[in-house]
Amino acid sequence: MKVLRVGIVGCGKIADGHAEVLKFMEGAQLVAVCDRELLLAEQLAVRFGIPGFYGSLDEMLAKEHLDVVHITTPPGVHLALTRQCVAAGANVYLEKPLALTAKDGRALIEAVTGAGLQMSINYWPNFDPAAMEFKRILASGAIGDPVHVEAFIGYDLAGAYGQALMGDAGHWVHGMPGKLFQNMMDHIFNRVVPLLPDVSPEVHAFAFKRRPEVRNDSTDTMLDELRVYLRAGGVSAFGSLCSHARPVANTLKVYGTLNTVELDFSNRTVIFPASQRYPSSLGRLGPAFQMASRYFSQGWKNLGLFRRHEFQFFAGMTTLLDLFYASIRSGGQPPIPYSEILRTMDVMDRIIEQVYPAATEVSR
């Protein structure tokens, strides 16, 4: 196996997750990191024993001869950084969102493919063990044809990242056309879009702010609740991004012509709901025990994953990177089709146009 030389540009918090995964990956060596704030790059290098750190991407690319660069910066500079990387012959792995608009996303992918290189995006929860089992169930035909999809993501504005966002009116998220929604809704629609027929879907989005105004700045104008209805052919979908419901949830449910299945990303469970088989009071007793048995079985599966060291927080990123690096070595297809990435971005653009029309006009 060819050992790929890997670098990271952008040494904020998410870069630690990438470095942690790369530290234990066979066939990859994290040799350098880069940030305009050289101290951040140095600190990341010290924490993970990375030999090189730089304050300039050009310098890192020139000195390190990298096979892959992980771009973990805000999305507004993804296109420019990608062009620098591919000019130096490096494949790229990007944090979401891919770019500020679908137009820039297309330009980014064209820059990579035009150079004969590959890219992927860090949709890592979709490659967690439970998510991979969910994909196998769908591919097996066990639920029949999808009829309706529901995706829900909760977000805690009182958490560490939420506090950083809400405490800083100059935070880069506030500068994006779709603000908080644009930073988070990839995780809804990169799951929903592949389940829809390959046509442009009908999109109806509405959003509102539930929290009170307290600062009289851009943090007060940010909407925090999003609901989206999609329909393509005979399949409908409903997506929610919610900042106030508790407990914070992260789920995907697919209703099919034969059965229904639900994936809980937070609890890493994949469950077929039970149904009443007999029209009587006794018949209504059974489903609760059936569900208990199914969750118990899932718990044992997760325990097995834990014992095999396959249950860590970023297990999905490990799987996704293994697949992506394998595609680089073989020249095969990347693990996430570019068409899916672009269809997701198109849907996101249309949602932002509906909930933040003024910001969308400015970004154009």
N, C-alpha and C positions, 0 to 999 in steps of 0.2 A: 504494500500500500504506500503510495506516495504521501509523504508528510507535507501538508500544506502550511505555508508560512502565512500567519494571520496577523492583522493589525486592527486596532480600534481607533476611530476618530470620534471624539466627543466623550468626555470622561465624567459625565453626570452620573446620577444614581443608577440608571438602568445599565450602564456599562459594567457595573459590578456583577450583575447577573450574567452577562455575556462572558466576562472573565472567569467567573466561577465555573460555568459549564465548560469552557475551553480548557481550563486547568486539568480536567480529567478526561478529555477526549482523546481517543486513540486516532492517530493519523492527522493531528493538527497541532501546531505549536504557535502559541501567542507570543510573538517576538517583540511587539512594539505597540505603544499607545500614543495618542496625540490629542492635544486640546490647545485652543488659543490661550487659555490660562495654563501656563506651563506647570504651575504648582499642582493643579488638579491631575495632570498627566503623571507627574512625578509621584504623587500620593497613590494613585491607582497602581503604578508600576511597583512601588514598594510593597503595597498590600498583597499583591499576587506574585511577586518575584519575577516581574517581566523585565527583560534586559534593557529594552530601549524605550525612551520617552522623548516626545518632541512637542514643540509649540507651533509647528508648521506641517501641514499635510504634505506639501511638496517635498519638504526635507525628508519626512518619513518614507514617502514613496521612492525617492531617489536613493536612499541609503539601504532600505530593507528588502527591496525586490519581492514584494508581497504577492501571494497568490489570491488572497481574499482580504477585503477590508470590511469590517463591520461599521456601519454608519449609525451612530447612536446620538445624533444631534437633533435639534428641532427640525421639523420638516421643511421649513422655508428655504433651507440651504441644501436639501438632499440632491436636487438636480445638479447643482454646480459641483458638489463634492463627488457625485457619481461620475461626472464627466472627467474630473481630474483623475479618479481612480482608473477608469477604463483606458484613459490615455496612457497610463503607466502599466497597462496589461493586467490589472487586478479585477477579479470578480467582486461583486458587492452583495452584502446582506444588510438590509435596512430595517430600522425600527419603523413602526407604524406611527402616524399615517405616512404613506409613501411620499406624498407631496401635497401642496395646498389645493391643487385642482386636478381633475382628471386629465386635462390638457398637459400639465407638467408631468403627470404620471406616465402618459404615453411617450412624451419626449425622453423621459428617463429610461424607460424600457427599450426604446429605439436606440438610445445611445449605447446601451449594453449589448443588445443583440447585433447592432451594426458593427461592433468591434469583435464579434465572434465570442463573446463572453456570456456569463450567466449572472442572474440576480435572483434574490428571494427576499421575502419580507417576513418579519418576526411574528407571524400568526401562531405562536407557540402553543397556546391552550388547545388549539385544534389537533395537536399531536400528542397530548397527554394520553396515558394508557386508556382511560375511560373514553376519551374522544375517539381513539383508534378503534376500540370495540364498537362504539356507536356507528362508525363508518362501515365496519364489517357487517353489522346488522342491516343497515340500509342497503348495502350492496348485495346481500344475500336474498333480498326480496321478502324478508320476513314480515314487513309491514305493508307490502303491496306498493301501490303508487301513492306518493305524497298527495294529500288533499289540502292540508293546512299546516303552517309552521308558526311556532311562537318562540321568540328569543327575548330573553330578559336579562339585563345587566344592571346591577345596583352599583352605586358609587357613594362613598362616604366622604363628604366634604369636611367632616370633622377629623378625618385621618391625617396622617403625616403629610402626604402629598396634597390632599385637599386644603390643608392649612397653609401650605406654601403657596398654593394657587390663590386662595382667598385673601391671603395677607399681603400680596404683592400685585398692585395694579399694573405693573410693568411686566408681569410674567408672560413668557412667549405664547402661552395658550390663549391669552386675551387678545393677542394680535392676529390669530387665525380667523378666517371668515366664519367658521362654525364654532369657534371657541371650545368650550368643554366637550360639546357633542362631537366635534370633528376629531378630537383627541381620543375619544372612547368608542365611537360607534362602529369603527372597523370590526370590533369584537362581536357586534350584532350581525352586521350584514355580510361579513366574510363567511358566516355560517349559513345564512339564509339564502343568499344569491345562488350558490351551487345547487340548491334544491329546487329552484324555479326553472321552468322551461327557458331555453336560450333565446329569449326575445326581450325587447325593452319592456320592463314592467310598468304598470300603473303605480304611481307613487302619491300618497297623500300623507303629509306630515304636519303635525302641530306641536307646539312647545309652549311652556309657560314657566314662570318663576314662582316657586312656592315659599322660599325663605324671605324674611323681611330685609328691607334696605337698612344698612348700618354705616356705610362708609362714604356714600355719595361719590363714588368713582366707578371705574370700569368693572370692578368686582360686583357692584350692585346691579349692573345692567345684564350680566350673564344669566341666561336662562338655565334652569337646572332639571327640568322634566321634559322628556321627549317621547312622543308616541308616533309610530309610523305604520301605515297600512300599505301593503304591496299586493299586487295581483298580476300574474302572468299566466295566460292560458287558463287551465283548470286548477291552478294552485294559488292559494292566498297565503299571506303571512302577516304577522303582527310583531313589531319590534318595539321594545321599551327600554329607555335609559332612565333610571330612577335614582334620585339622590336622597330620598327621604324614607323609603320603605325599609323596614328592618324585620328580620336580619338581612344584611346585604346579600343579594342572591345573584347567581350567574347560571342560567339554565337555558336549555334548548329542548323543545318538545315538537315531535313530528307526528301528526295524525295521518294515518294511512288507510287505504281501502281494506286492509286485512287486520291491522293492529296499530297500536300507538306505542311510542317509546320516548322516554325522557332522559336526558343527560344533565346531570348536575355537575358543573365544572368545579365548583368550590368543594363539594363533598366527594367528588370523583365516584359517582354512582351512575349506572345505566340500568334503568328499570322499565319493564313492561307493566303498565298498570293492571291491577286485578279487576275482574268484572263479576257481577252477580250471575251465577249460572242457573239458579233455581228461584222461581217467583214466590218466595215465602220468607217469613221471618228468619228461618234457619238459613236460607240462601244468602241473606244479608250478613250473616255472621262470618262466612268464609273469607271474603276479600281481605279483611284486616289481617287475618292470619297468613293469607297468601303473600301479602305485601311484606309482613314481618319476615317471612321466610326468604323472600327475594333480597331484602336488605341485609339479612344475616349472611346469605351467600356472597353478596357483594363485599361485605366486610372481610370475609375470609380471603377473597381474591386480593383485596387491597393489602391484607396482612402478608400474603405471599410476595407481592410486589415490594413491600417494605423490607422484607427479609432479603430480597435479592438486590436491594439498593436501587430500585427502579421507581421509588415513590417520592423522590425529592421534589421540591417546589417547581423547579424548572425542568422536570423530566421531559415535558413536551418539547422544550427547546433543544435538548440533547437529541431527541429523535429527529426533529426537523433539520438540525444541522448535519447529522449523520447522512440523511437523505440528500441534502443540498450538496455537501462535499462529495458524496458519491457521484452525483450528476456532473460535477465539475471534472472529476477524474475520468469519467466514462464518456463525457460529451452527450449524455442522455438528457431526457426531459427533466426540468426542475420539479421539485415536489409540489409546488403550488403553480398551476398553470397561469401564465400571464393574462389569459383571457378572463379568468376569475378575478384577478386583482383589478383589472380595468373595469369589469362590470360592477364590482363593488364600489370603485371610485365614482363611476357614473351615477349610481344610486345615491351616494353620499353628496355629490354635487347638487342633485335635484332636491334632496332634503334641505341642504343649507340654503338653497335659493328660496325655499318656502318659509323657513323659520327665521332667517337673517337676510332678507332681501337687500337691505341697504349695504351690508358688508360685502355681499356677493358682487354688487355693482362696482364697489371700490376695488375689489380684487381683480376685476376684469380690466 
